Amino acid sequence: MGDGTMGLTARLGSFIAGTDAKEIPEEAFEHAKVAFMDWVAVTVAGKDDPLVKKLIAYADAMGGNAQATILGHNVKKSVSQAALINGSASHALDYDDTLASFLGHPSVTLFPSLLALAEWKGKSGAAFLSAYLIGLQVGITIAQCAGMEHYMAGWHGTSTIGHLASAAGCAWLLGLDEEKSTYALGIGATQASGLKRVFGTMCKPFHAGRSSQAGLMSALLAQEGFTSAEDALEGTQGFFQVLRGNGNEEPMDSLGKEWGVGDLSQKYHASCHATHSPLEATLSIVEKEKVALDQIAAIRVQSSQLALSAASKMEADTGLEGKFCIPYCVANALVTGETGNQAFTDEKVHDPGVRELMKKITVTVDPEMKTLESRVEMETGDGQTYSAFSDVLQEIPALERKREKVKSKYFDLCGPVIGKEKTGALADEILCMEGLATVRSFAESL
């Protein structure tokens, strides 16, 4: 390729084309299966969200070949539409996993396109999981090269990095060579967008679906010889320069040597991940100190600038806005004890008791705090002050414990929708996914 000097984009293309699934550690596949179980759970739970219905109506109007399953709707659409709809559904509840090194939510950008493509092309479960791990690692590497400056400039990393991760995973699943894999990244890079300004609206979950869809299209176009710049990421006026990325190439040295899937942080509260550390710290104080609700005089939350750039709302008028409002999340958890889907409805955010407690909660930035760190101080009416610190991105359980927690979440979300028996049968298939000759029957069963 080019003049023989391989730049960052081309090196990533070489990694995609040259990686043998046999080189990936077995434990990485175990983590990938847990991630997929979590993704299926949040997608099934989000399948009837209003934004999903609007996207299905749009797909109906556009028409197309019935190639891939829309989860939970007993219908197939084109692979492109399936990636968009399933991706948006999986992020609709904001209940999906986060990865700090990815600058966002990786699984909702990867699994939708890969599942649609694998169903359409009859790919095996092992190939499906391998494509996820390779796409994830490319996304991690690009995000680390971009740095936090990219996210803090206002770009939604789930969308911008997700375009590239999806393109990479789909390129591997299609078996593209080095040149075409590089082009797939370039085609994904030139489409990459997604503004944090739209958080709290239907556009945030749309970002996940759109990045998955765009990455799939990028790989399919590259397969047909559609060209792009071979230095689309690092070149002048390329991804890093235009979208405020550092372009640091040092993370490239770990490519293929480290697999970041073990650092995925699954959610156990149905709100923006930046609200989780304040929630965990607050709940730990109440549990440890046995503070009653009527004893609370004030709650002071300190979080990082990064966290508050995501969970930036101090008031909430809708359930969706409540997912990005730390005062609401904390107050609602204390008043109702609910932090799952049922906590984020238009009715719940106007609960008088919750509203009253929100008046006692202040949220400020601590410039010393990083990622999603948070410290909470709780003051009681008799003058006592208690404090607790949490960083949910560092408090990740070991694989066995994570599998247990995600499986419990999966049954809680899927059982009421598809029935306990089917939920259990699908769980068994997921945990043996690498043995499936094709994922088609699995996708169709949903």
Secondary structure, DSSP 8 states (H G I E B T S, - for coil): -TTS---HHHHHHHHHHH--GGGS-HHHHHHHHHHHHHHHHHHHHTTT-HHHHHHHHHHHHH-----EEETTTTEEE-HHHHHHHHHHHHHTTS-S-BBGGGTB--HHHHHHHHHHHHHHHT--HHHHHHHHHHHHHHHHHHHHHH-HHHHHTTB-HHHHHHHHHHHHHHHHHTT--HHHHHHHHHHHHHH---BGGGTTSTHHHHHHHHHHHHHHHHHHHHHTT----TTTTTSTTSHHHHTT-----GGGGGBTTB-GGGG-B--SSSS-GGGHHHHHHHHHHHHHH---GGGEEEEEEEE-HHHHHHS-BS--SSHHHHTTBHHHHHHHHHHH---SGGG-STTGGG-HHHHHHHTTEEEEE-TT--TT-EEEEEEETTS-EEEEEE-TTT----HHHHHHHHHHHHHHHHHHHH-HHHHHHHHHHHHTGGG-S-SHHHHHH-
